[in-house]
């Protein structure tokens, strides 16, 4: 059984700009152990701050009540036992001692010999045991050490292997390894020390964190380290979601993690960390289970031709079909089916054309946009026979000056141009339009009400539906325009109104 140690609350909190408060740390710890069911969590660095001490004590109190205390770990240092005392004071039972895994680090940073460092580590391990605290050990900068000074790494390991250390944790501290070198270096350690338990701790500087983690498991390591959303120093650590999905599907290993909870946990950490999950992030990104191409949607309808082993339902999600300029009829039908909307083939064609047209102006539409588009196309669309068209217009908004509009309109094939100022851009547009109507002696309605609506969800790039109520000689009627821009949506509603009053008997208006 492969063990997952999640270090979101320790290494993940080293992400620039991320700092969890006491309650947030406790909530994340609870989610990781009880909901996601990772095997171990690293929750703090010893002796960092008063807030860290309080959070650690709260986590330990909760973990002890649940029988999880031996799964809660803390990074400690070779400091004569001060870290052990800090952990003991908070109620902890496990220390992850940070030792030096490369000759450069021990001689240049500590200015000690390997023998002196081994002796110092042994004292901390012995002291921890006397306090009832079990030990794991990090070999910091191990990836450099095993490639540049392997004789030091072996000397260190030979000096520590007989001590009461449960897990030897080998970090690629600066993210220098690739999957091939990871596999080779991990295999060397296992071949030399087959009786020991090894964890691999990846960093993502070259984007290899997940691949390197897989390589370590393939070599035979029995523990790996992750963080939620790949949080961590510099480019971050191995993402727990990507690691779990990849190992589940591509390697014969068993884990206790409940992958159906990954999305919920990752979204929660996103909300409190302030670090947004990229839309294309594997497994939990917004777009991961979204098909954009109409060809793909068509293939899925005909037999899941574009689905792989990474099924969204495994992670508490559903497959979606994006609406945009790449959409085909299959995309539209998939979304209409989910909304319970049934249209004729000709109506689907019209809606598809409108979606593609809007897609040229808007990055992506959602299923929530679709009812707006359907209503716009089927209930209040205009035809090629409309007598009145807006050929061109320009709206100007300048600080300290009234908004202005320049307008060219075609009425029965004749073009008219004018301009006007107004209290807003749409007001300036309407004043220019009514100038032309007054010049031609044409009657026009009064604007009785103006309502702007966006689909549910509050997305900043949502389509806008502008509904306007018009009063023409005591007869009220509505028109609606749909666009990604509020003013343009209002102008489209206005053009529909112009053609209605041009072509219909006013007594039919409601």
N, C-alpha and C positions, 0 to 999 in steps of 0.2 A: 504494500500500500504506500503510495507516494504521499509524503507530507508537504502541505503548503503552509509556509510561514508568511503571513502578511505583515508588512512593516510600514503600512500607510501612516500609522500614528507616530512613527519614529523617523525613518528615512523619508517617507512621503512628506512629512512636515518640513523637511529641508528644502522643499520647493520654494523658490523665491516668491514672497508675498503671501505664503500660506501659514496660518497659525490658528490652531483649533483651541477654543476655550474648554473649560472643564467639562461642561455638559455635552459639548460636541464630541469630545474625546470618548466620554462614556458611551454616548449613543453609537458611535462608530464601532467601538469595541463590542458592544452588544450585537450589532448587526453582523459583524464578521464572525463571531463565534456561534451565535444562536440561529441566525437566518442563513447566512452564506455557508456556515459550518466549515471554515478553514480550521486546520489542526492547531496552529499556534499563532499568536500575535505578538509583535514587538511594539510596545506602547510608549516608550520614552527613552530619553538619554539621562543617565543618572547625574544629579548635581547641577542641572541646568538652571532651574528657576523655582521660585515658590509656587507658581502656577502649575508647573510640571509636577511638582511633588504632590500638590493637592489632587490633580487629575489622576495620577498614578494610584494614590491611596483610595480614591473613589472607585476606580476600576477594580482594584484588588478586593475591596469590600464586596462589590457585586459578584466578582468571579468566585470568591470563596463561598458565597451563599449558593452558587450554582454548581460547585465542584469543578470549576475551571481553572483554579489558581495555578496549577502546574503548566498551564498553556499560555500564561501571560509572562512575557519576557521583557527585559530591560537591557539596553546597551550600557555596559560598565567599562571601567578603565583599569589599567595596571597602575594603581594609585595607592598601593599599600593597604587596601581594604576600605577606603573611604566610600567607594561606589557600593560596595557590599552593605555597609552600614546604612547608606541612603535607601537602598532597596529593602532592607530589613525593616527600617522605620516605617516604610509605606505598606508593609504587609506582603511584599513580594517573595517569590520562591525561586526565581530563575534569573541568572545574570548571563549576559552574552559579552564575554570579555573581549575588548578590542586590542588584539596584539598586532605586532608588525610582521607582515607577510613577505617583505622584501628586504634585502640587505641594505639598500639605500636608506630605507625608512628607519631601520634600527640604528644604523651608524651615523646618519646625517641628522635625523630629527631627534632621536633619543640620545645620540652620542654615547651609545653603549655597545658592548660586544654581544654577539649572539648568546654566549653563555650567561652573561649578566641578565639579559632580557628573559631567558628561560627561567632563571632563578626567581626573578621578580614575578613572573606569571605563576610559578608554582606556589609562591607565598599567598597570592590572591586566591588561588583555587583551594588551598588548604584552609584559609580563613573563611571562605564562603561555606565550605563543608561544615566548619565548626558552628556556623550560624544557621545551619539547616537550609542553605541555598545551593541549588544545583547549578552546574556550570556548562555553558557552551562557549566556544571561542571562535572569534573572527580572526582570520589572517589578512589584515588590511593590506591592500595592494598585492594580493597573492598573484594576480595575473602577470604583473611585472616580475614578481619574484620568481615564479616558476619558469618564466621565459629567459630572464637575465641572470638570475642567481639561484638556480635549482638546488645547488649544494647547500645553500643557507636554508631553503625551505625544508629540505630533508633533515638537516640538523635540528631545526626547530621542531619538526614533527617527531623526530626520534626522542627529543627531550620531553615532549608533552604526551606522547601516546599512552604512557602508563599512568598518567594522572586521571583523576575522576572527572573526565570531560565527556559529555554525552554526544554532542554534535560538533564536528569541525566544519566551520562555515567559511567557504572559500569565495571571496568577492572579486569580481572584475571591477575593481573600485573606479577606474578611470575609463571603463568601457572600451578597452583596446582589443578585445578578442573577437574573432569571427567564429562561425559554427564549427569549422574544421579544426582550428586551433583549440577551441573549447573542448571538443571531443577528445583530442589527443592529450591535452593537459589533464583533464579529469581522469582519463583512463590510466595515465601514469600514476596518479595519486592512488587510485583504487588497486592497481597492480602491486604497488609497494606497501599499501596499508589496507589489505582486504578486510581486516577485522574491525575497521573504524566506520563510523557513520558520517557521511559527508552531505552538506547542503551547498547549493550553488546560488550565488547572489549576483544578479546581472545588472548592468547599467546600459543605457540605451544611446550612448553617444554616436554610434554609427547606425543606429536603427536595428541592431542585432539582438536586443535584449530577449525577445521571445524565442528567436531561433537559437540563441546560445543556451537558453534554459532547456529547450528541447534536446539540444546536443548533450548537455550534462546528464539529462535523464537517460538518454540513449546509451551513454557511456556506463551508467549504472548508479548514479547518485540517487539517494532515497529521499532527499528533501530539496525544495526550491523556494526562493523568496520572491514575493510579488508585492505590488501596491495597487490600490484601487485607482483606476484611470491612468496607471503608469506614473503617478506622482513621484517626485524625487528630485534630487539635486541635478543641476544642469539639464540634460535631456530626459531625465527621469529613469525609472526602473522598469521591470517587466510588468506589463498590465495583467492583473489577475484574470480578467475576462478573456483576453487573448490566449493566455497560457492554458487556462482550463479548457477552452474550446479546442485549441490545437492538440493538446495532449490527449483529450478524450477521443478525438476523431482520427488522429494520425499515429498514435502509439498505443501499444497494449498495456496501459497502466490504469490502475484503479485509484480513485480519489474520493474523499468524503464530501467534497464541495457540492452544494446544491446549485447547479447552474441556472435553474429557473429563477433564482433570486439575484442573479448578477445585475440585471438592468436596474432593479430597484435600488440596490446598494450603490451602484455607480452613479445613478442620478442623484441620490441623496448626498454623496460626497461632493459631487459637482456643485450642488446648491450651496453647501456651506464652505467649500474651499475657494469658491470664486474662480476656479480654473475650469473653463468650459470644455466639454468633451467635443472634439472635432466631429463634424457631421459625417466624415468618412472613417471614423475610428472603428476598427474591427469589433464586431459583436454588439456593441452598445451605442455606436454612432447613429445619428438621426437617419442617415441615408443608407445604412448597411443593408436593410431589407426592403429597399425601394427600387423598383424597376422604372426606368425612364423611357427606354425605347419601346415603341409600339410593337416591334418585332418580338421583343422579349415577352411582353404581355400576351401576345397572340400565342406564342409557344407554350406559355404556362397554361393558358386556357385549353390547349390541345393535348396536354399531358405532362405538365410540370417540366417542360424541356429545358428551362433555364434555372432550375432549382438545384442546389447542391446539398451536401450533408449538413450544412450549417443552417438548419431550419429555424425560422424565427420563433416558433412556438416553444422551442427548448428554452428560450430565454425570456419567456413571458411577453413576446412581441408578435406582431402579425405582419405579413407581407403587404406592401403598399405599392400602388402604381401612380407614379408622379404624373402631373398634368403640366404640359408645356409644349414648346414648339416641336419636340420630338414625338409627341403623342400620336398614336394611331387610334383607330376605332376600338381596338381591343383594350387600350388603357381606359378609354371613356366607359366602355361597357363594364369593365371590372369595377370601376368606381360607382357607376350608376347602380349596379347590382347590390353593392354594399349599402347604398343609401335607400334601396327599395324603390328606385325610380325606373319605370319602364317606358321606353321610347320606341318609336318606329324606326326602321333603318334610315329613312330620309331625315328624321329628326336627329338621330345619332350623327349623321353626316354633317348637319348644320352645326350641332354643338361642337363636333370635332374641329370644324373649320374655325369656329370662334375661339376655341382653346388654343389652337396653333397661332392664330392672329395675336391673341393676348400674350402668348409665350414669347413672341418676339420683343415684347416690352417689359416682361416680368420674369424674374429668374425662375420661379417655380410657383405653381398653384397647388392648393391642397384640395382634398375631397370636400372640405367645408365650403370652398369657393364654388363648387360645381352647381348646387341649386341656384345660386345667383346667376350663373351663366345660362343655365337652362331657361330660367324665367326670362332673362333678357332676350335670348334668341327666339324662344317660342311664343312668348306672350306680347312682346312689344318691339319686335325687330322691325327694321325698315327694309324696303325692297329696292331693287334697281330702278323702279318706276317713280321713286320719290321726286317730287317737283322742286323741292328746296334742299339745297346742300350747302354745307360750309366748305368752301374750297380751301381756305387758308385763314389762319388767325395767329396773332402774336400777342402775348400777354407780358406786361412788364411791371415788376415790383421793385421800386427803388426807395431806400430809406430817406425819409423826409419829404417824399413826393407822393402824390396820389397815384394809385395803380392806373395803368393805361392799357387799352386794347386796340389793336388794328385788325380789321375784319374784311374778308372777301367772301361774299355769299352769292350763290347762283339760285335765281328764282325763275322758273320756267325757261331755263337756258340762257338767261341774261345775267351777267355778273355785275355786282355792285360792291364798291369799297368805301369804307369810312373808318373813323377812329373816335374814341371817346375816353374820358377819364371816369373813374368811379370810386366808390368807397371800398371796393375789393376787386380782385381780378375778375370774378364772375359778374359782379355788378357792372364793371366797365365794359365787359363783353356784351351784356344785355342792353346797356345804353347805346352802344354802337349799333347793335342789331335793330333796336326800335327806331333809331334815326332813319335807317333805310326804309322800314315799314311806314313811318310817318311821311317820308318823302314820296312813297308810292301810294299813300292814302289807304294802306291796308290796316285792318283792325288787328289787334293782338290782345291776348289775355293778360290778366294780372297774376303775379306769383302769389299764391295763397299760403303755401307751406313748403318747407325745404327740409329733407331728412337725409342724413348720411349714415350708412350702415356698413359694417365690415363683418365677415363671417366670424363665428365663435373662435376663440383661441387667442385673439389679440396680437396676431403676428404683425410686425411693422410693415411687411411687404404684402399684406393681404389685399385682395381685390376690394374695391369700394363700390357700393351700390348707392347711387344718389337718386332719391325719389322726390319728385316735385309735384305739388298739387297746384293746378292752374284754375283760374276762374275766368270764364268767357261768357259775359252777359248773364251772370247768375248760374251758369252751368259749370260744375266742378268736374275735373278729370285728372288722372295721374299719368305721368310718364316716368320711366326709370332708365338710367344709363349705368353701364358697368365698365369700369376701367381700373387700372392700377393707380391712377391719379384722380383725386377728388374733383378738381375743376373740370377735367376732361370728361369725367362721368356726368357731371352736371350739363355740360355742353351737348353731350349725346342725348340726354333726356330732353333738352331744349329742341334739338333738331327733330326728334320724334313728335314733339308737341306741334311744331310748325307744320309738319306734313299732315297731322291729324286735323288741324283747323282748316287746312287748305283743301282737304279731300272729303271731309265728312260733314254731314248735317249736324249742326250744333245740338239739335234735340236728341241725338243719339248718345251724347256724352253723359257719362255718369261719374 
